[in-house]
Amino acid sequence: MASTEPEREHREDEEAAANEDEDTSAQVAPIVKLEEVALSTGEKAKLYRFDKNGNQWKERGSGMVKFLKHKESKKVRLVMRQSKTLKICANHLVIATMSVQEHAGNKKSCVRHATDFAGGELKDELFCIRFASIESES
C-alpha cells in the first residue's frame, strides 16, 4: 500500500498542473495600432528574351517592373525582379535613343533592345515585356 500513495500524489500534482495550463481567459491588447496601407511597388509583367539561334521567345521571368532614377547622375534603369525568388531578371539602362515598340499589335506588350549581362558576357539582346493590364492616365 505504501507504493501506491506516492503514485496518487504524483497524479494529483499532474492534474493540478494541467488545470492551471487550461486558463485561457487572458486578453492581450496591442501596444500600437497599425493602419492598412495600399502599397504600389510596380507593374506586374512577364519578360521574354529573343533567342536568335532557336528563333523563338524564351521567358526570362515574371514579376514587378520599376523604373529607378539615380539621384545624382539622373540615369534611369528598368529593374525587374522575379515574383517568387526576388532574383533580378532585368536591370537595363534606359537611354534617349532607345526605341520601344508595341509587339505585334498587342497593347500590353512592348519590344526593345537592351544591353544584357545575364549570360556572363555583355551583349545586345531583344526583349519583350508583356504587362498584366493596360492602364491609362486621365
Sine and cosine of phi, psi and omega as CSV:
sin_phi,cos_phi,sin_psi,cos_psi,sin_omega,cos_omega
0.00,0.00,-0.44,0.90,-0.03,-1.00
-0.92,0.38,-0.49,0.87,-0.05,-1.00
-0.97,0.24,-0.39,0.92,-0.02,-1.00
-0.99,0.10,-0.39,0.92,0.00,-1.00
-0.89,0.46,-0.75,0.66,0.04,-1.00
-0.90,0.44,-0.56,0.83,0.02,-1.00
-0.90,0.43,-0.65,0.76,-0.01,-1.00
-0.91,0.40,-0.67,0.74,0.02,-1.00
-0.90,0.44,-0.63,0.78,0.01,-1.00
-0.90,0.44,-0.68,0.73,0.03,-1.00
-0.89,0.45,-0.65,0.76,0.01,-1.00
-0.90,0.43,-0.63,0.78,0.04,-1.00
-0.90,0.43,-0.66,0.75,0.02,-1.00
-0.91,0.42,-0.66,0.75,0.01,-1.00
-0.91,0.42,-0.64,0.76,0.02,-1.00
-0.91,0.42,-0.65,0.76,0.02,-1.00
-0.92,0.40,-0.62,0.78,0.01,-1.00
-0.91,0.41,-0.64,0.77,0.02,-1.00
-0.91,0.42,-0.58,0.82,0.03,-1.00
-0.92,0.39,-0.59,0.81,-0.01,-1.00
-0.95,0.31,-0.35,0.94,-0.06,-1.00
-0.99,0.16,-0.11,0.99,-0.01,-1.00
-0.94,0.35,0.95,-0.30,-0.04,-1.00
-0.90,-0.43,0.41,0.91,-0.06,-1.00
-1.00,0.07,0.00,1.00,-0.03,-1.00
-0.95,0.32,0.68,-0.73,0.06,-1.00
-0.89,-0.46,0.78,-0.62,0.01,-1.00
-0.92,-0.39,0.88,-0.48,0.00,-1.00
-1.00,-0.04,0.61,-0.79,0.02,-1.00
-0.92,0.38,0.56,-0.83,0.02,-1.00
-0.97,0.24,-0.66,0.75,-0.03,-1.00
-0.82,-0.57,0.69,-0.72,0.06,-1.00
-0.99,-0.11,0.82,-0.57,-0.01,-1.00
-0.98,-0.18,0.71,-0.71,0.05,-1.00
-1.00,0.01,0.59,-0.81,0.06,-1.00
-0.97,0.24,0.74,-0.67,-0.06,-1.00
-0.85,-0.52,0.73,-0.68,0.08,-1.00
-0.97,0.24,0.76,-0.65,-0.06,-1.00
-0.84,-0.54,0.85,-0.52,0.06,-1.00
-0.96,-0.28,0.91,-0.42,-0.06,-1.00
-0.96,-0.29,-0.03,1.00,-0.02,-1.00
0.53,-0.85,-0.20,-0.98,-0.01,-1.00
-0.95,-0.32,0.69,-0.73,0.05,-1.00
-0.96,0.28,0.71,-0.71,-0.04,-1.00
-0.37,-0.93,0.20,-0.98,0.14,-0.99
-0.88,-0.48,0.65,-0.76,0.00,-1.00
-0.94,-0.35,0.74,-0.67,0.04,-1.00
-0.84,-0.54,0.53,-0.85,0.09,-1.00
-0.87,-0.49,0.69,-0.72,0.00,-1.00
-0.99,0.12,0.85,-0.53,0.03,-1.00
-1.00,-0.02,0.95,-0.31,-0.05,-1.00
-0.91,0.41,-0.61,0.80,-0.02,-1.00
-0.92,0.40,-0.68,0.73,-0.01,-1.00
-1.00,-0.01,-0.10,1.00,-0.02,-1.00
0.78,0.62,0.74,0.67,-0.01,-1.00
-0.47,-0.89,0.32,-0.95,0.07,-1.00
-1.00,0.09,0.71,-0.71,0.05,-1.00
-0.87,-0.50,0.73,-0.69,-0.02,-1.00
-0.94,0.34,0.76,-0.65,0.03,-1.00
-1.00,-0.09,-0.54,0.84,0.01,-1.00
0.24,-0.97,0.16,-0.99,0.08,-1.00
-0.72,-0.69,0.60,-0.80,-0.03,-1.00
0.20,-0.98,-0.48,-0.88,-0.06,-1.00
-0.99,-0.13,0.69,-0.72,0.02,-1.00
-0.95,-0.30,0.72,-0.70,0.04,-1.00
-0.72,-0.70,0.50,-0.87,0.19,-0.98
-0.96,-0.29,0.84,-0.54,-0.03,-1.00
-0.91,-0.42,0.74,-0.67,0.00,-1.00
-0.93,-0.36,0.81,-0.58,0.01,-1.00
-0.93,0.36,0.72,-0.70,-0.08,-1.00
-0.90,0.44,-0.61,0.79,-0.07,-1.00
-1.00,-0.05,-0.78,0.63,-0.08,-1.00
-0.99,0.15,-0.29,0.96,-0.02,-1.00
0.91,0.41,0.19,0.98,0.05,-1.00
-0.95,0.30,0.57,-0.82,-0.03,-1.00
-0.93,-0.38,0.69,-0.72,0.04,-1.00
-0.83,-0.55,0.57,-0.82,0.16,-0.99
-1.00,-0.09,0.85,-0.52,-0.03,-1.00
-0.84,-0.54,0.71,-0.70,0.03,-1.00
-0.69,-0.73,0.74,-0.67,0.05,-1.00
-0.90,-0.43,0.61,-0.79,0.06,-1.00
-0.92,0.38,0.63,-0.78,-0.10,-1.00
-0.86,0.51,-0.74,0.67,-0.13,-0.99
-1.00,0.10,-0.68,0.74,-0.09,-1.00
-1.00,-0.10,-0.25,0.97,-0.07,-1.00
0.88,0.47,0.28,0.96,0.06,-1.00
-0.96,0.28,0.67,-0.74,0.02,-1.00
-0.95,0.32,0.82,-0.57,0.03,-1.00
-0.93,-0.37,-0.16,0.99,0.11,-0.99
-0.49,-0.87,0.72,-0.69,0.07,-1.00
-0.48,-0.88,0.99,0.15,-0.16,-0.99
-0.89,-0.45,0.66,-0.75,0.08,-1.00
-0.96,0.30,0.73,-0.69,0.04,-1.00
-0.99,-0.15,0.85,-0.53,-0.02,-1.00
-0.86,-0.51,0.34,-0.94,-0.09,-1.00
-0.89,0.46,-0.51,0.86,-0.04,-1.00
-0.99,0.11,-0.06,1.00,-0.02,-1.00
-0.95,0.32,0.74,-0.67,0.06,-1.00
-0.97,-0.26,0.68,-0.73,0.04,-1.00
-0.86,-0.50,0.81,-0.59,-0.06,-1.00
-0.83,-0.56,0.50,-0.87,0.12,-0.99
-0.91,0.41,0.66,-0.75,-0.05,-1.00
-1.00,-0.08,0.91,-0.42,0.11,-0.99
0.77,0.64,0.64,0.77,0.05,-1.00
0.96,0.27,0.15,0.99,0.01,-1.00
-1.00,-0.08,0.91,-0.41,-0.07,-1.00
-0.93,0.36,-0.27,0.96,0.02,-1.00
-1.00,0.01,-0.10,1.00,-0.05,-1.00
-0.86,-0.52,0.60,-0.80,0.09,-1.00
-0.66,-0.75,0.52,-0.85,-0.05,-1.00
-0.89,-0.45,0.62,-0.78,0.03,-1.00
-0.38,-0.93,0.40,-0.92,0.10,-0.99
-1.00,-0.07,0.62,-0.78,0.05,-1.00
-0.49,-0.87,0.45,-0.89,0.07,-1.00
-0.99,0.14,0.77,-0.64,-0.10,-1.00
-0.81,-0.59,0.55,-0.83,0.00,-1.00
-0.83,-0.55,0.26,0.97,-0.10,-0.99
-0.90,0.44,-0.54,0.84,-0.04,-1.00
-1.00,0.04,0.14,0.99,0.01,-1.00
1.00,-0.06,-0.11,0.99,0.07,-1.00
-0.72,-0.70,0.55,-0.83,-0.03,-1.00
-0.98,0.18,0.87,-0.50,0.02,-1.00
-0.48,-0.87,0.42,-0.91,0.01,-1.00
-0.98,0.18,0.79,-0.62,-0.03,-1.00
-0.81,-0.59,0.38,-0.92,0.11,-0.99
-0.98,-0.19,0.83,-0.56,-0.04,-1.00
-0.87,-0.48,0.47,-0.88,0.11,-0.99
-0.77,-0.64,0.76,-0.64,0.10,-1.00
-0.92,-0.40,0.80,-0.60,0.06,-1.00
-0.93,-0.38,0.90,-0.44,-0.02,-1.00
-1.00,0.10,0.42,-0.91,-0.04,-1.00
-0.94,0.33,-0.53,0.85,-0.03,-1.00
-0.50,-0.87,0.26,-0.97,0.08,-1.00
-0.97,-0.24,0.83,-0.56,0.06,-1.00
-0.87,-0.49,0.68,-0.74,0.06,-1.00
-0.82,-0.57,0.58,-0.81,0.02,-1.00
-1.00,0.04,0.60,-0.80,0.01,-1.00
-1.00,-0.01,0.00,0.00,0.00,0.00
